[in-house]
Amino acid sequence: MKKNILFHHGRELSARDVVFSLERLRANPDLYEASWMFRGIEQIGAVDARTVRIVLQEPNYLFLRLLAAPPASIVPEEIVQEAAETFGKNPVGTGPFQLVRLDEGICILEAFPAHFQGRPQLDRVEILLFPDLETGSLREPDWTAVMMSHEAAAKAEALREAAVRASSDWCDLETLFSCCNLLIFNQRLTGPQNHPKFRQALDLLIDRELIVAELGGDRIYPAKGFRPYSPALATLAADSAPRQNRADIAALLAESGYQGETLRLVTTSYHEPDARWIQARCQSCGIPVEVAIREPFDLRTTGLCPRMTVCFSEML
């Protein structure tokens, strides 16, 4: 661990805080939905003040990504133990901004001068909360000034392009970050999605190159895995990618024992175009798909799981 990483209340982060934070998640699956991320830990302990030793039950190539996920944020042990029930409303962390106010109408964050990567440029962030406001009551902002700079060689070049083209005093810059969309199959529910051959048929059916070409938008590259995009790897993967063949798809469906059952695909409004595209592709091969649009919070509730066959979401 790096030295001199300070919590917002002034104490230095230690290995004990890391052990406490991960054990807190792992030992309380009923309280924390992200507990599953660390159930593969066999043993965890602090070797010294800045070294944590984690022993896994088996190899997990995604483990470093799980450690970087928001649920794995490190919290100060003594603060949580003193006020576990109210910690969510008065959190203490090591981030560039610290919470100074949170009530029904507003959330205020202020710059943390002692942040280990330097003080933020912004002094203060105010987030207005409208819990009872009806959808559509606020006018949609004008997004025409937002500049797309995915092909810029560097942020400096992208900033220069945006500054030249923008028609206002504000320069809005959009940059590409590592993220991929994925289908999650509910294997707790009896159905064709449990058979590997059926999932292989869907894999052939969903042409990544085609969905990027037809839907466009922020769908930049066909995903070949969880790792960030690399032109060299993308070329290699494209050369070895299986080509869609209707006869192969039909053979896989027959081998899986598929009998024409309807799949229920659940997603959010943000991913609805992708879901409708997948729905049309599946139906072209005789696989009926029912699309259900839900709020993001609904996808986190376990009550939805028994009723959905497939969930379309993203991984950051």
ChimeraX attribute file (.defattr): number of C-alpha atoms within 10 A of each C-alpha:
attribute: neighborCount
match mode: 1-to-1
recipient: residues
	/A:1	12
	/A:2	9
	/A:3	11
	/A:4	13
	/A:5	18
	/A:6	18
	/A:7	21
	/A:8	21
	/A:9	12
	/A:10	10
	/A:11	12
	/A:12	14
	/A:13	23
	/A:14	23
	/A:15	19
	/A:16	18
	/A:17	19
	/A:18	24
	/A:19	18
	/A:20	20
	/A:21	19
	/A:22	21
	/A:23	18
	/A:24	16
	/A:25	21
	/A:26	20
	/A:27	14
	/A:28	13
	/A:29	13
	/A:30	9
	/A:31	11
	/A:32	13
	/A:33	15
	/A:34	18
	/A:35	19
	/A:36	13
	/A:37	18
	/A:38	18
	/A:39	15
	/A:40	15
	/A:41	17
	/A:42	11
	/A:43	11
	/A:44	16
	/A:45	16
	/A:46	17
	/A:47	11
	/A:48	11
	/A:49	13
	/A:50	14
	/A:51	15
	/A:52	17
	/A:53	12
	/A:54	13
	/A:55	12
	/A:56	14
	/A:57	11
	/A:58	9
	/A:59	9
	/A:60	11
	/A:61	8
	/A:62	11
	/A:63	15
	/A:64	9
	/A:65	12
	/A:66	15
	/A:67	15
	/A:68	10
	/A:69	14
	/A:70	9
	/A:71	16
	/A:72	19
	/A:73	14
	/A:74	21
	/A:75	20
	/A:76	23
	/A:77	18
	/A:78	11
	/A:79	14
	/A:80	17
	/A:81	10
	/A:82	10
	/A:83	11
	/A:84	13
	/A:85	10
	/A:86	10
	/A:87	14
	/A:88	10
	/A:89	11
	/A:90	15
	/A:91	16
	/A:92	18
	/A:93	17
	/A:94	23
	/A:95	18
	/A:96	20
	/A:97	21
	/A:98	22
	/A:99	18
	/A:100	12
	/A:101	13
	/A:102	14
	/A:103	10
	/A:104	9
	/A:105	10
	/A:106	12
	/A:107	15
	/A:108	16
	/A:109	18
	/A:110	17
	/A:111	18
	/A:112	21
	/A:113	15
	/A:114	18
	/A:115	18
	/A:116	16
	/A:117	10
	/A:118	10
	/A:119	14
	/A:120	16
	/A:121	8
	/A:122	11
	/A:123	12
	/A:124	14
	/A:125	14
	/A:126	11
	/A:127	11
	/A:128	12
	/A:129	13
	/A:130	10
	/A:131	8
	/A:132	6
	/A:133	9
	/A:134	8
	/A:135	6
	/A:136	7
	/A:137	7
	/A:138	8
	/A:139	6
	/A:140	7
	/A:141	6
	/A:142	7
	/A:143	8
	/A:144	9
	/A:145	15
	/A:146	14
	/A:147	19
	/A:148	16
	/A:149	18
	/A:150	15
	/A:151	10
	/A:152	15
	/A:153	9
	/A:154	11
	/A:155	14
	/A:156	10
	/A:157	13
	/A:158	19
	/A:159	18
	/A:160	12
	/A:161	17
	/A:162	21
	/A:163	17
	/A:164	9
	/A:165	11
	/A:166	16
	/A:167	11
	/A:168	9
	/A:169	7
	/A:170	11
	/A:171	17
	/A:172	16
	/A:173	17
	/A:174	14
	/A:175	14
	/A:176	12
	/A:177	10
	/A:178	10
	/A:179	14
	/A:180	19
	/A:181	17
	/A:182	14
	/A:183	15
	/A:184	15
	/A:185	16
	/A:186	17
	/A:187	16
	/A:188	12
	/A:189	14
	/A:190	10
	/A:191	15
	/A:192	21
	/A:193	22
	/A:194	16
	/A:195	15
	/A:196	13
	/A:197	20
	/A:198	21
	/A:199	17
	/A:200	16
	/A:201	23
	/A:202	20
	/A:203	15
	/A:204	18
	/A:205	20
	/A:206	16
	/A:207	16
	/A:208	15
	/A:209	14
	/A:210	11
	/A:211	17
	/A:212	17
	/A:213	13
	/A:214	10
	/A:215	12
	/A:216	11
	/A:217	8
	/A:218	10
	/A:219	17
	/A:220	13
	/A:221	17
	/A:222	19
	/A:223	19
	/A:224	15
	/A:225	11
	/A:226	15
	/A:227	13
	/A:228	13
	/A:229	18
	/A:230	10
	/A:231	9
	/A:232	9
	/A:233	13
	/A:234	16
	/A:235	11
	/A:236	11
	/A:237	15
	/A:238	14
	/A:239	10
	/A:240	9
	/A:241	12
	/A:242	11
	/A:243	12
	/A:244	14
	/A:245	12
	/A:246	13
	/A:247	9
	/A:248	15
	/A:249	20
	/A:250	16
	/A:251	14
	/A:252	20
	/A:253	24
	/A:254	14
	/A:255	13
	/A:256	19
	/A:257	12
	/A:258	17
	/A:259	12
	/A:260	11
	/A:261	13
	/A:262	15
	/A:263	19
	/A:264	17
	/A:265	23
	/A:266	26
	/A:267	24
	/A:268	19
	/A:269	14
	/A:270	13
	/A:271	15
	/A:272	17
	/A:273	13
	/A:274	17
	/A:275	25
	/A:276	15
	/A:277	14
	/A:278	20
	/A:279	20
	/A:280	14
	/A:281	18
	/A:282	18
	/A:283	12
	/A:284	11
	/A:285	15
	/A:286	15
	/A:287	19
	/A:288	17
	/A:289	21
	/A:290	15
	/A:291	19
	/A:292	15
	/A:293	16
	/A:294	15
	/A:295	11
	/A:296	13
	/A:297	8
	/A:298	13
	/A:299	18
	/A:300	11
	/A:301	10
	/A:302	9
	/A:303	10
	/A:304	12
	/A:305	17
	/A:306	12
	/A:307	13
	/A:308	21
	/A:309	24
	/A:310	20
	/A:311	21
	/A:312	18
	/A:313	18
	/A:314	12
	/A:315	10
	/A:316	11
